[in-house]
Amino acid sequence: MSTNHRAWMKAAGFSLALVVASGCATARAVSAPGPPLQVPPAPPRLLVLSDEPPPPSEAPTLPSPVVATPSSPPPVVRAPNPDPKPVQTVVAPGAPADPRTFGRPGDASRGKAINDRIGVASRTLALVNVARLSAADRVEYEQAHRFIQQAKQAVRERNLVFAATLADKAASLAAGLAN
């Protein structure tokens, strides 16, 4: 472009900016001529006074309260047993050393399945090279490790539903990190 053409373009841009700016500078809100709106007066109130007294209001009658009488017999006092027998615990031969067992018959097999799932997650997590993980993957690695620890604790506390959920989460995180 020539210098003359540039000068004309700058002049046209400057004049356009002046026109736009002057339009904003002079714009004013115009109100309607005349006094401001008037609020109409409140309507008059009619009060009719009467010489008759108001009718007496009747209070509602409530039924009398019913008093309940105790119908249970007095407590029976028993004499203490003079010869209490000591309670003996009998352990069957071949029983596990830990007397605690799972609550329901299917819980033992379910606990074993959960422990197997925790073992798979632990072995998969052991295959991961922690040194090559990014910061986000390292957070997932630590979270999977915590899930495994919490799942083991939940199995010890017999909270099998929670343990299964934690074991599944740990296994899925470990599988994602191993790939």
FIMAR-674311 format. One record per residue (C-alpha): x, y, z. Coordinates in steps of 0.02 Angstrom, whole numbers, plus 50000, padded with zeros to 5 digits. Each point is the difference from the previous one (the first is absolute). Layout:
+-------+-------+-------+
|  east | north |    up |
+-------+-------+-------+
|     X |     Y |     Z |
...
+-------+-------+-------+
This chain:
+-------+-------+-------+
|  east | north |    up |
+-------+-------+-------+
| 50000 | 50000 | 50000 |
| 50054 | 50174 | 49971 |
| 50031 | 50126 | 50139 |
| 49858 | 50107 | 49936 |
| 49878 | 49856 | 50011 |
| 50057 | 49959 | 50177 |
| 49974 | 50179 | 50055 |
| 49822 | 49997 | 49931 |
| 49963 | 49836 | 50090 |
| 50066 | 50067 | 50165 |
| 49896 | 50159 | 49979 |
| 49843 | 49900 | 49960 |
| 50026 | 49887 | 50151 |
| 50033 | 50146 | 50115 |
| 49844 | 50094 | 49940 |
| 49894 | 49843 | 50020 |
| 50064 | 49980 | 50179 |
| 49957 | 50182 | 50036 |
| 49823 | 49978 | 49935 |
| 49971 | 49844 | 50104 |
| 50075 | 50078 | 50156 |
| 49902 | 50160 | 49981 |
| 49838 | 49903 | 49986 |
| 50034 | 49916 | 50167 |
| 50051 | 50162 | 50082 |
| 49840 | 50092 | 49957 |
| 49873 | 49863 | 50028 |
| 49885 | 50044 | 50143 |
| 49842 | 49922 | 50065 |
| 49852 | 50112 | 49963 |
| 49857 | 49999 | 50124 |
| 49821 | 50045 | 49959 |
| 49960 | 50184 | 50028 |
| 49891 | 50045 | 50146 |
| 49992 | 49959 | 50184 |
| 50045 | 49827 | 50063 |
| 49862 | 49873 | 50019 |
| 49884 | 50032 | 50146 |
| 49944 | 49862 | 50117 |
| 49809 | 49998 | 50013 |
| 49927 | 50026 | 50174 |
| 49938 | 49849 | 50098 |
| 49812 | 49963 | 49985 |
| 49893 | 50057 | 50146 |
| 49952 | 49869 | 50128 |
| 49824 | 49978 | 50064 |
| 49976 | 49947 | 50179 |
| 49824 | 49958 | 50052 |
| 49972 | 50014 | 50186 |
| 49862 | 49900 | 50078 |
| 49918 | 50019 | 50170 |
| 49978 | 49813 | 50023 |
| 50134 | 49905 | 50094 |
| 50086 | 49862 | 49902 |
| 49930 | 49823 | 50028 |
| 50098 | 49901 | 50129 |
| 50114 | 49872 | 49923 |
| 49984 | 49826 | 50066 |
| 50161 | 49913 | 50048 |
| 50011 | 49827 | 49925 |
| 49972 | 49865 | 50126 |
| 50139 | 49873 | 50011 |
| 49972 | 49823 | 50060 |
| 50068 | 49967 | 50172 |
| 50170 | 49914 | 50001 |
| 50003 | 49814 | 50032 |
| 50118 | 49945 | 50137 |
| 50084 | 49835 | 49963 |
| 50022 | 49877 | 50139 |
| 50143 | 49875 | 49994 |
| 49938 | 49827 | 49958 |
| 50164 | 49906 | 50016 |
| 50030 | 49895 | 50154 |
| 50135 | 50052 | 50121 |
| 50176 | 49936 | 49959 |
| 50044 | 49829 | 50068 |
| 50156 | 49993 | 50108 |
| 50096 | 49837 | 49983 |
| 50122 | 49933 | 50126 |
| 50179 | 49982 | 49934 |
| 50056 | 49826 | 49954 |
| 50105 | 49938 | 50146 |
| 50107 | 49878 | 49898 |
| 50050 | 50080 | 49832 |
| 50095 | 49885 | 49882 |
| 50152 | 50069 | 49907 |
| 49984 | 50010 | 49811 |
| 50124 | 49892 | 49906 |
| 50058 | 50029 | 49822 |
| 50028 | 49842 | 49900 |
| 50111 | 50010 | 49846 |
| 49975 | 49862 | 49873 |
| 50156 | 49910 | 49943 |
| 50063 | 50060 | 49832 |
| 49921 | 50171 | 50025 |
| 50102 | 50150 | 49943 |
| 50105 | 50089 | 50130 |
| 49903 | 50160 | 49967 |
| 49825 | 49972 | 50072 |
| 49927 | 50136 | 49891 |
| 49912 | 49937 | 49845 |
| 49903 | 50084 | 49864 |
| 49818 | 50034 | 50046 |
| 49909 | 49905 | 49863 |
| 50043 | 49838 | 49911 |
| 50038 | 50084 | 49832 |
| 50108 | 50136 | 50079 |
| 50155 | 49891 | 50014 |
| 50005 | 49965 | 49813 |
| 49960 | 50181 | 49963 |
| 50140 | 50057 | 50116 |
| 50120 | 49884 | 49909 |
| 49945 | 50071 | 49831 |
| 50028 | 50177 | 50064 |
| 50172 | 49953 | 50067 |
| 50042 | 49925 | 49830 |
| 49945 | 50162 | 49914 |
| 50108 | 50100 | 50122 |
| 50147 | 49884 | 49959 |
| 49978 | 50026 | 49813 |
| 49995 | 50189 | 50025 |
| 50157 | 49993 | 50109 |
| 50095 | 49895 | 49873 |
| 49947 | 50113 | 49856 |
| 50051 | 50154 | 50099 |
| 50169 | 49921 | 50039 |
| 50036 | 49988 | 49812 |
| 49985 | 50189 | 49979 |
| 50164 | 50098 | 49988 |
| 49967 | 50146 | 50116 |
| 50151 | 50098 | 49940 |
| 49928 | 50018 | 49825 |
| 49828 | 50060 | 50056 |
| 49940 | 50177 | 49973 |
| 49937 | 50102 | 50147 |
| 49818 | 49958 | 49961 |
| 50040 | 49814 | 49980 |
| 50098 | 50002 | 50163 |
| 49846 | 50067 | 50089 |
| 49898 | 49856 | 49925 |
| 50136 | 49877 | 50055 |
| 49992 | 50062 | 50179 |
| 49811 | 49998 | 49997 |
| 49998 | 49819 | 49939 |
| 50122 | 49955 | 50139 |
| 49885 | 50083 | 50129 |
| 49849 | 49908 | 49928 |
| 50092 | 49835 | 50024 |
| 50042 | 50042 | 50181 |
| 49822 | 50055 | 50036 |
| 49930 | 49843 | 49917 |
| 50110 | 49890 | 50110 |
| 49940 | 50094 | 50153 |
| 49817 | 49983 | 49946 |
| 50022 | 49812 | 49979 |
| 50072 | 49989 | 50176 |
| 49849 | 50097 | 50063 |
| 49881 | 49886 | 49903 |
| 49935 | 50145 | 49895 |
| 49999 | 49897 | 49841 |
| 49896 | 50116 | 49891 |
| 50118 | 50145 | 50030 |
| 50152 | 49887 | 49981 |
| 49937 | 49937 | 49831 |
| 49972 | 50178 | 49939 |
| 50174 | 50054 | 50054 |
| 50081 | 49845 | 49925 |
| 49914 | 50033 | 49832 |
| 50054 | 50182 | 50000 |
| 50179 | 49953 | 50043 |
| 50003 | 49867 | 49864 |
| 49933 | 50118 | 49867 |
| 50126 | 50137 | 50047 |
| 50142 | 49875 | 50001 |
| 49949 | 49931 | 49830 |
| 49994 | 50176 | 49929 |
| 50174 | 50038 | 50065 |
| 50074 | 49836 | 49937 |
| 49948 | 50038 | 49820 |
+-------+-------+-------+
